Amino acid sequence: MKSIRELYRIGTGPSSSHTMGPRKAAEMFLKKHPEAASFQVILYGSLAATGKGHMTDVAILDTLQPQAPVEIIWKSHVFLPFHPNGMTFKSLDANKRVTDEWTVFSIGGGALAEEGQGMTVTKDIYDMKNMSEILEWCKNTGKSYWEYVEQCEGPGIWEFLSEVWETMKAAVYRGLDAEGVLPGPLNLPRKASSYYIRAKGYKDSLRSRGLVFAYALAVSEENAAGGKIVTAPTCGSCGVVPAVLLHLQKSREFSDARILRALATAGLIGNIVKQNASISGAEAGCQAEVGVACSMASAAASQLFGGSPAQIEYAAEMGLEHHLGMTCDPVCGLVQIPCIERNAYAAARALDANIYSAFTDGHHRVSFDRVVEVMKQTGHDLPSLYKETSEGGLAKNYKQM
């Protein structure tokens, strides 16, 4: 498995696969062809179907257009075999002749791949790639998941995770202060600030849940507005992990050091799913985004409360299991409805998964690895209209942008 530095990416919303990935691809192609007289970019499948709502065209134009004119062609009903988020970049000379072309795929979390191979030049640094192996390592060594992360990543990972945590917190606080309407035709008003204020007026139980909702809404709304966030594991699911961790830090006074260890464990969980299944909504539905985020947050919460490796694995398993089959059906192609609310609900579910696992000894029938396998197969079986095309589910009958 790769470093969790490739899972936690600091960038701007609204979408890691539809905005961050295409922008990165455009930068790479421009660097290769600075002499081009013009560019043509063809967007395929899910990338084209919801690209305008996710500002895919803006990301590409902002990168290439300062250099040369750009033509974008949308082919939403053409799905390339390797991945639903395909794009072809072409460079043209002054006579409109194609001098080079490159087909690349945005596979989730801001990562790129060519057919059959990843684009990253970094090496695998984790020698184990599934939970059962790592859990066995924890039992044999007496160590926890974050210690395995440190062993594989090296001590420099803590400085990186510190930056991740500061960026997450800043997104929460900006989101709590912001008011008004989110960009796009839905005219969706921000809700985080009002949830936060109302939560403060309740007694402990309701206040706790309301604050978690507010924190998740704050980050997700910042993402929807194109603000600076951290993929965890994606932009569309970026509100879950910071909401859970900030709430627990503020309510239970956990130190930053313990929060960073929880982030390391959460990153390991996300990495396992990324390695063995998918974190792309276009490939596997929202179960691969919000479901994985809930799993990451569940494991992090369990660790903070002193869960054993088996209990942490169980919490992570429940967080993902109970999102199996969730469709990715963004209304008008925007990361707003139902995405923002789903982040809030998933944050609450993560806390419940921690509590449930804490009542057990960690032993259970369905393993985390098994759920990951099922999630991958479920995503494969979902029709394309339920995988970030805005053609089915809640998005059906809404006019596309």
C-alpha positions in Angstrom: 0.0 0.0 0.0 1.0 3.6 -0.6 1.5 6.2 2.1 -1.5 7.8 3.8 -0.1 11.1 2.5 -1.8 10.0 -0.8 -5.1 9.5 1.1 -5.2 12.7 3.1 -4.8 15.4 0.4 -5.0 19.1 1.3 -6.8 21.0 -1.5 -9.9 22.8 -2.6 -13.3 21.4 -3.2 -15.8 20.5 -4.3 -14.6 17.1 -5.6 -11.4 15.2 -5.3 -12.1 13.0 -8.4 -13.9 15.7 -10.5 -11.9 18.8 -9.5 -8.6 17.9 -7.9 -7.8 15.0 -10.2 -8.6 16.8 -13.5 -6.7 19.9 -12.4 -3.6 17.8 -11.6 -3.9 16.0 -14.9 -4.2 19.3 -16.8 -1.0 20.6 -15.0 0.9 17.5 -16.0 -0.2 17.7 -19.6 0.6 21.5 -19.8 4.1 20.8 -18.4 4.6 18.3 -21.1 3.3 20.6 -23.9 3.9 24.3 -23.1 4.3 24.9 -26.8 0.8 23.9 -27.8 -1.2 26.4 -29.8 -4.5 25.0 -28.4 -5.8 22.1 -26.3 -8.8 19.8 -26.6 -10.1 17.9 -23.6 -12.7 15.1 -23.8 -14.5 14.2 -20.6 -16.2 10.8 -20.4 -18.8 9.0 -18.3 -19.4 10.2 -14.8 -16.7 12.8 -15.2 -18.7 14.4 -17.9 -22.2 13.7 -16.4 -21.6 15.7 -13.3 -18.5 17.7 -14.3 -20.2 21.1 -14.5 -21.7 20.8 -11.1 -18.3 19.7 -9.7 -16.5 22.5 -11.6 -14.4 20.1 -13.6 -14.4 22.5 -16.6 -13.3 25.4 -14.3 -10.4 23.4 -12.9 -9.2 22.5 -16.4 -9.7 25.9 -17.9 -8.0 27.7 -15.1 -5.0 25.5 -15.7 -4.7 25.4 -19.5 -6.4 28.5 -20.7 -3.8 31.0 -19.6 -1.4 29.2 -21.9 -3.6 28.5 -25.0 -7.3 28.2 -26.0 -9.1 25.2 -24.7 -12.1 23.2 -26.1 -13.9 20.9 -23.8 -16.0 18.1 -25.2 -18.6 16.3 -22.9 -19.3 12.6 -23.6 -21.4 11.6 -20.6 -22.7 8.4 -22.1 -19.4 7.1 -23.2 -17.8 5.0 -20.4 -14.2 3.8 -21.0 -13.6 0.3 -19.6 -10.9 1.1 -17.1 -12.9 3.6 -14.9 -16.0 5.9 -15.2 -13.9 9.0 -14.8 -11.9 9.1 -18.0 -10.5 12.1 -19.8 -8.4 12.6 -22.9 -6.1 15.6 -23.3 -5.0 16.6 -26.8 -2.4 19.2 -27.8 -2.7 20.9 -31.2 -0.4 23.0 -33.3 -1.2 26.3 -35.1 -2.7 24.2 -38.0 -5.1 22.4 -35.6 -3.1 19.2 -36.0 -3.0 16.9 -33.0 0.6 16.7 -31.8 -0.1 14.4 -28.8 -2.9 12.9 -26.8 -3.2 11.3 -23.4 -6.0 9.4 -21.8 -6.0 9.3 -18.0 -8.5 8.5 -15.3 -9.4 10.2 -12.0 -9.8 7.3 -9.7 -10.9 8.9 -6.5 -9.3 11.0 -3.7 -7.5 13.2 -6.2 -5.4 10.2 -7.5 -4.8 9.6 -11.2 -4.1 6.4 -13.2 -3.5 5.3 -16.7 -5.2 2.1 -17.8 -3.6 -0.7 -15.9 -1.3 1.3 -13.8 -1.1 4.1 -11.3 0.4 7.5 -12.0 2.1 7.9 -8.7 5.9 7.4 -8.7 5.9 6.6 -5.0 6.6 3.1 -3.8 4.5 0.8 -1.6 5.6 1.4 2.0 3.2 -1.0 3.8 4.1 -4.7 3.5 0.6 -5.7 4.7 -2.5 -4.7 2.7 -5.5 -6.2 4.5 -6.9 -5.8 8.0 -6.6 -9.5 9.1 -2.8 -9.4 8.6 -2.4 -6.1 10.4 -4.8 -7.2 13.3 -2.7 -10.4 13.7 0.5 -8.2 13.8 -1.1 -6.1 16.5 -1.9 -9.2 18.6 1.6 -10.6 18.2 3.4 -7.4 19.0 1.1 -5.9 21.5 1.1 -2.7 19.4 -1.8 -0.7 17.9 -2.6 0.3 14.4 -1.0 3.8 14.6 2.2 2.2 15.6 2.2 0.1 12.5 1.6 3.3 10.5 4.6 5.0 12.2 6.7 1.9 11.6 5.9 2.0 7.9 5.8 5.8 7.3 8.6 6.9 9.6 8.5 9.6 12.3 8.0 12.4 9.7 4.3 11.3 9.4 3.4 13.2 12.5 4.4 16.5 11.1 2.3 15.8 8.0 -0.7 14.7 10.1 -0.3 17.8 12.3 -0.8 19.9 9.1 -3.8 17.7 8.1 -5.4 18.2 11.5 -4.9 22.0 11.5 -6.4 22.2 8.0 -9.4 20.1 9.2 -10.0 22.3 12.2 -9.7 25.5 10.2 -12.3 24.2 7.7 -14.7 23.5 10.6 -14.3 27.0 12.1 -14.6 28.8 8.7 -17.7 26.8 8.1 -19.3 27.6 11.4 -18.7 31.3 10.8 -20.0 31.3 7.2 -23.5 32.1 6.3 -25.4 32.6 3.0 -26.2 30.4 0.1 -23.9 27.8 -1.5 -22.9 28.2 -5.2 -25.1 26.6 -7.8 -28.7 26.5 -9.0 -30.1 24.7 -5.9 -29.8 27.9 -3.8 -29.1 25.8 -0.8 -28.5 27.8 2.4 -25.7 27.0 4.7 -26.8 25.3 7.9 -23.7 24.7 10.0 -23.9 28.0 12.0 -27.5 27.6 12.9 -27.0 24.0 14.0 -24.1 25.1 16.1 -26.1 27.8 17.8 -29.1 25.6 18.4 -27.0 22.8 19.7 -25.5 25.1 22.4 -29.0 25.5 23.8 -29.7 21.9 24.5 -28.6 19.7 27.4 -25.8 17.2 27.2 -27.2 14.4 25.0 -28.8 16.5 22.3 -26.1 19.2 22.5 -23.4 16.5 21.8 -25.2 15.2 18.7 -26.1 18.7 17.5 -22.4 19.8 17.7 -21.3 16.7 15.7 -23.9 17.6 13.0 -22.7 21.2 13.0 -19.0 20.3 12.6 -19.7 17.9 9.7 -22.0 20.4 8.0 -19.4 23.1 8.4 -16.6 21.2 6.6 -19.0 19.8 3.9 -20.3 23.2 3.2 -16.8 24.6 2.9 -16.1 21.9 0.4 -19.2 22.6 -1.6 -18.2 26.3 -1.8 -14.7 25.4 -3.1 -12.9 26.0 0.2 -9.8 24.4 1.5 -10.3 21.0 3.0 -8.7 17.6 3.5 -9.8 14.5 1.5 -10.8 11.9 4.1 -10.9 9.9 2.0 -12.5 12.2 -0.6 -13.8 15.8 -0.9 -17.4 14.6 -0.9 -16.9 12.8 2.4 -14.5 15.3 4.0 -16.8 16.3 6.9 -17.0 13.0 8.7 -13.6 12.5 10.2 -12.9 16.1 11.4 -16.4 16.3 12.9 -15.9 13.2 15.0 -12.3 14.0 16.1 -13.0 17.7 16.9 -16.1 16.9 18.9 -14.2 14.3 20.9 -11.2 16.5 21.5 -13.4 19.4 22.7 -15.7 17.3 24.8 -13.2 14.8 26.2 -10.0 17.0 26.2 -8.0 14.6 24.1 -4.5 15.9 23.4 -3.4 16.7 19.8 -0.9 13.8 20.0 -3.8 11.4 20.6 -5.8 12.9 17.8 -2.9 12.5 15.4 -2.6 8.8 16.4 -6.4 8.5 15.7 -5.9 10.1 12.3 -3.1 7.7 11.6 -5.4 4.7 12.3 -8.2 6.3 10.3 -5.8 6.7 7.4 -4.8 3.1 7.6 -8.5 2.0 7.4 -9.1 4.3 4.3 -5.9 3.0 2.7 -7.0 -0.6 3.1 -10.2 0.1 1.3 -8.5 2.2 -1.4 -6.1 -0.7 -2.0 -8.6 -3.5 -2.1 -11.8 -1.9 -3.3 -12.4 1.8 -4.2 -12.9 5.2 -2.7 -14.5 6.6 -5.9 -18.2 7.4 -6.0 -18.2 7.1 -9.7 -16.8 3.5 -9.4 -18.6 2.2 -6.4 -21.3 4.6 -5.3 -21.4 6.7 -2.1 -20.6 3.7 0.0 -17.1 4.1 -1.2 -16.9 7.7 0.0 -19.2 8.5 3.0 -19.2 4.8 3.9 -15.4 4.7 4.1 -15.3 8.0 5.9 -17.6 6.6 8.5 -15.5 3.5 8.8 -12.4 5.7 9.3 -14.0 7.9 11.9 -15.4 4.8 13.7 -12.0 3.3 14.1 -10.5 6.6 15.2 -13.2 7.1 17.9 -12.7 3.5 19.1 -9.0 4.1 19.5 -9.4 7.3 21.4 -11.6 5.6 23.9 -9.1 2.8 24.5 -10.5 0.2 22.2 -8.5 -3.0 21.6 -7.3 -3.7 18.1 -10.2 -6.2 17.7 -12.7 -3.6 18.9 -11.2 -0.9 16.6 -11.5 -3.4 13.7 -15.1 -4.1 14.7 -16.0 -0.4 14.8 -14.5 0.1 11.3 -16.4 -2.9 10.0 -19.7 -1.6 11.3 -19.1 1.9 9.9 -18.7 0.5 6.4 -21.2 -2.4 6.6 -24.1 -0.2 7.4 -23.5 2.0 4.3 -23.3 -0.9 1.9 -25.3 -0.2 -1.3 -25.5 3.5 -0.8 -25.9 5.2 -4.2 -24.0 8.3 -5.4 -26.8 10.5 -6.8 -25.8 14.1 -6.5 -28.7 16.5 -7.4 -27.7 18.6 -10.4 -24.2 17.1 -10.1 -23.4 19.2 -7.1 -21.8 18.0 -3.9 -24.7 19.4 -1.9 -27.8 17.2 -1.9 -27.7 14.5 -0.4 -23.9 14.7 0.2 -23.8 17.3 2.9 -26.5 15.7 5.1 -24.9 12.3 4.6 -21.6 13.6 6.1 -23.5 14.7 9.3 -25.4 11.4 9.6 -22.2 9.4 9.0 -20.4 11.3 11.8 -23.2 10.3 14.2 -23.1 6.7 13.0 -19.3 6.6 13.6 -19.9 7.5 17.3 -22.5 4.9 17.6 -20.3 2.2 16.0 -17.6 3.1 18.6 -20.1 2.7 21.5 -21.5 -0.6 20.1 -18.0 -2.1 19.7 -17.0 -0.9 23.2 -19.8 -3.2 24.6 -18.2 -6.2 22.9 -14.9 -8.1 23.2 -14.2 -7.3 19.6 -15.1 -10.7 18.3 -17.8 -10.9 15.5 -18.7 -13.0 12.5 -18.2 -10.6 9.5 -14.7 -9.3 9.2 -13.7 -5.8 8.0 -11.9 -7.5 5.0 -15.1 -9.3 4.1 -17.1 -6.1 4.1 -14.5 -4.5 1.9 -14.9 -7.4 -0.6 -18.7 -7.1 -0.5 -18.5 -3.3 -1.0 -16.3 -3.7 -4.1 -18.7 -6.3 -5.6 -21.8 -4.2 -4.7 -20.2 -1.2 -6.4 -19.5 -3.3 -9.5 -23.2 -4.5 -9.5 -24.7 -1.0 -9.1 -26.0 0.4 -12.4 -24.1 3.4 -13.7 -27.0 5.7 -13.1 -26.4 5.3 -9.4 -22.7 6.1 -9.6 -22.2 9.8 -9.8 -24.0 10.4 -13.1 -27.0 12.3 -11.6 -29.3 10.1 -13.7 -30.9 8.1 -11.0 -31.9 8.0 -7.3 -32.5 11.4 -5.7 -31.0 13.2 -8.7 -33.6 11.8 -11.2 -35.8 14.4 -12.9 -33.6 17.3 -11.8 -32.4 19.4 -14.6 -28.6 19.0 -15.2 -26.5 22.1 -15.2 
